[in-house]
Amino acid sequence: MSNPMKVVIIGGVAAGPKVAAKVVRLMPDAEVTILEKGSFLSYAGCGLPYYVSGVVKEQKELMCTPVGMVRDAVFFQKVKNIRVMGQTEATKVDPAGKRVQVRGRGDSTESWLDYDKLVLATGGVPVVPPLPNVKLDNIFTLHGVHDAEGIKTVLSQDKARDVVIVGGGLIGLEATEALVEKGCRVTIVEMLPQILGMLDWEIAKLVEQHVESHGVKVLTGTKVESFEGSGRVERVVTDQGKLSADMVILAIGVRPNVKLAQNAGLEIGTTGAIKVDQHMRTSDPDIYAAGDCVECVDLLTAKPCYVPLGSTANKQGRVAANNICGGSDTFPGVLGSTVCKVFDYCVARTGLSEITADKMGYEVVTAMAPAPDKAHFMPAAKPLLLKLVVDKKSRRLLGAQATGPGTGDKRIDVAAMAITAGMTVDQLANADLCYAPPYAPAMDNIITAANVARNKLDGYMVGVSSMEVHRMLADQEDFVFLDVRGPAEYEEVRLPGSTWIPLGALRGRLDELPKDKEIIAFCKISLRGYEAALILRAAGFETVRVMDGGIAMWPFEKESRL
Amino acid sequence: MSNPMKVVIIGGVAAGPKVAAKVVRLMPDAEVTILEKGSFLSYAGCGLPYYVSGVVKEQKELMCTPVGMVRDAVFFQKVKNIRVMGQTEATKVDPAGKRVQVRGRGDSTESWLDYDKLVLATGGVPVVPPLPNVKLDNIFTLHGVHDAEGIKTVLSQDKARDVVIVGGGLIGLEATEALVEKGCRVTIVEMLPQILGMLDWEIAKLVEQHVESHGVKVLTGTKVESFEGSGRVERVVTDQGKLSADMVILAIGVRPNVKLAQNAGLEIGTTGAIKVDQHMRTSDPDIYAAGDCVECVDLLTAKPCYVPLGSTANKQGRVAANNICGGSDTFPGVLGSTVCKVFDYCVARTGLSEITADKMGYEVVTAMAPAPDKAHFMPAAKPLLLKLVVDKKSRRLLGAQATGPGTGDKRIDVAAMAITAGMTVDQLANADLCYAPPYAPAMDNIITAANVARNKLDGYMVGVSSMEVHRMLADQEDFVFLDVRGPAEYEEVRLPGSTWIPLGALRGRLDELPKDKEIIAFCKISLRGYEAALILRAAGFETVRVMDGGIAMWPFEKESRL
């Protein structure tokens, strides 16, 4: 090439630097410029909660390469041959003229920068609700380095005893954990009836109980109306009353930053994010976009979705760079795979939740599989609660959710692979996954879950959700709620309204059970509950169901030993 | 059914009880009998090393259900409605008469047991080499509960200071760890040039170095010829000299126990294990087999293989039971997925190794990806060394190997799913895996590895193995071995014969490098080595390669700071 290609990238946090690095690798002669309006480059935004909590000790660790080099403008120029214009805002894109108007901090006028290919990596902006007094001091979002520094400053001054987190999503929960570790009394206020809207209600409820066990107050179905205070925030006013607060974290979500794209006349998708094709190309053939500012395709439903994640930004950046350099690479889409550490729990999910699959018209079969995450005789084994969402017609896996102290991310990654490959639960059940006692049970949790789904699909197991049982109990419906656990387990904890016959005694005590009533069997995890149901059905009991997930996944109150 | 089906199962450890439990669930009226010649039922054989080390405290934990019920004959009868005939050996199968000859311990004569369906779950037997004095006291295998008890007795008498492990496979390494934890001085003697033959040499070498860092002596390429001692073993005689030994563990492998099958005229496969179809049916339509006694199909090559594992036994047992009960279920095969804890390392693999793929005629591209297993700024992040084996023609993943302190099992499970689905590395590189700093880097290790493979497949990166570089150095070939790491890293550790120019300085120091010699670039993980190679190629250097895996995966000696 006689004229080196000019590539201008707007945004220097995640997708932007990735595009830049890959472009100079493929085209060492290219003139690559990153425009970053802030002063921090290529930092790990996802690490901010861990910087607030002190798990990550220094700000610069978030900006280093794995071998400890700080990714600043000098690094980019010297090591990567990439020009970085920091504290420089792109104020306008002129697609016809193939140029970007920029203004550096302190500049009195704008100037123009020509490009052959432009990349929008403008990211997302945290949603700040237009509530009265939302600008009071000590009300933060947790999106950039400045937010984290602001929060840390308040913490260091010992001025944040009571903290209210507005929003019970991923960022809200990560912020919660960080602030509890810093000694704050934290209240989460969530408008919806549950935290973590990406999970089904009963899984989210199990997480909520865990959060509460760490002293956090969780107020779901509660709407923040305004803030009160003089100078700094003192109270959060909700539709359920006032909460005192020394600090507030707004964690309502992120929306794509599309202002430049919109003004340049680029197509915006139905989700409000920049529309791109599989090549990460916008509606202008010389303008690419990647990261938190773009819309993705859901791999399962083929519908547009907005799931801003650092992992996706990196993949998209690579695809954009390959195409800028003349290749033909595609980014197929996402499944909404997510994982989050919530105190001692690993919370993860991929694909469709039950409620979403229902809404989309799938006939859904679910499987609940609570089990130790390693061979149960290993002292390091911890409970892992899995839920699968399966399409009854095709027997394909649609989604998976995991929670509990056990290793959930591994099983959700396996589920994501199964969904991507269009696997049925029958195929998943025979997957050759690694086994050794320190890593998995002989039947891996996801394989057990797939087998539970198969038992249901094949009509051997008729399940009923804990929510439905809870409703039936509340409505005082006439059924037998049959607990088939052993004496020691029954002594320890019981479900209200249950009748107790241990599985081993069931065959000899069938006459104690009425044949004209429905029986709902359960145990700790509902494997013995399933066996009980099969015994009862063989003995002529006609309506027998098994409660999904057993006591291990019961999200309501239990009766404990006094 | 007027006449309940009689199902007789020979073998009560893993596959047998699984078949039994599933059959009674599907056919509650079936008369199911398990014949077990030993006195222990349904125990976790894979847990024995952890029982020897004391991680698992009591023998009965290996025989319990997850809620602590001991799976003995009474349990099987009462809870499962399965008859167990313990200490009862099946001495003969009469397929024509559909009956099994049995003899209980202490019985003076045999008797016959009729069956409608027979299941052979006769397991494997540990290989005991026919060496002189192999019957001396304190020479054990580690296969059954009795072996573990024998080893524990010797340990408890403080009579096992020096232990020789014969065989450096999975069981040998698990036994090594257990015995080091009990304070023994352990030597592993392996006949082959490497331990862990399922791994490629250089990955196995990294594991070997880790084992040696725990004070274990590893003698590869060493053949045991005999044992010496009076009464109990005192010395192991090898072709390289004598080793003193208070105890010896024979961990050479397991062969399928096919005596009954063979005598009954059932077909035996080329691997020496019982041949079954995908329904787990033997050559006799009324006889099924499952577990360590049967031959599997390799999912990738469609060739027969023998990979005895508890995970596979359980899956096969379910399939056999479904078919016995009139269903049509299939077990497709295995990939040889394996994981093993070796001190602080997780060692895992799936699919084909490079050497096997080579032998099978694939044109292989490999990718080495050493990286932290979590976001690198998280203190809990640990190094994980990944190797992928890829088919150049189809770009499909053929195999994966992992070692290091990081979480390898998760990535190998993902690889196993990708191989099962026939995915290319391009598809794998865009998989939507879970990301959050406590669980993975933004680009998961397996995705980075897939991208390294793509860079090679697309011709951007020309790799050279550490073994080849080591040979070139030994042969004093004329090339530049270019280290492009930073000063602090270079100060810490260096490779012999290398020339040092940090990446950031490379563009300004090109004239120091000869254009007529080959340059092999590397860094810690070979990402900067790759960038260096691209810079050099762009500057007109014609023969530039990158050393796969960098210093992190260099399996030979290094020069450390004095």
Interface residues (C-beta under 8 A of the other chain):
Chain A: A14 R25 L26 P28 D29 A44 C46 G47 Y50 V55 V56 E61 L62 C64 T65 P66 V67 G68 M69 F75 K78 V79 K80 N81 L170 E174 L299 L309 G310 S311 T312 A313 N314 K315 R318 V319 G327 F331 P332 G333 V334 L335 G336 S337 T338 V339 C340 K341 C346 A348 T350 A371 P372 A375 H376 F377 M378 P379 T407 D409 K410 I412 D413 V414 A416 M417 A418 T420 A421 M423 Q427 A429 N430 A431 D432 L433 C434 Y435 A436 P437 P438 Y439 A440 A442 M443 D444 I447 N451 D458 Y460 R485 G486 A488 E489 L503 G504 R507 K524 I525 R528 Y530 E531 L534 I535 A538
Chain B: A14 R25 L26 P28 D29 A44 C46 G47 Y50 V55 V56 E61 L62 C64 P66 V67 G68 M69 F75 K78 V79 K80 N81 L170 E174 L299 L309 G310 S311 T312 A313 N314 K315 R318 V319 G327 F331 P332 G333 V334 L335 G336 S337 T338 V339 C340 K341 C346 A348 T350 A371 P372 A375 H376 F377 M378 P379 T407 D409 K410 I412 D413 V414 A416 M417 A418 T420 A421 M423 Q427 A429 N430 A431 D432 L433 C434 Y435 A436 P437 P438 Y439 A440 A442 M443 D444 I447 N451 D458 Y460 R485 G486 A488 E489 L503 G504 R507 K524 I525 R528 Y530 E531 L534 I535 R537 A538
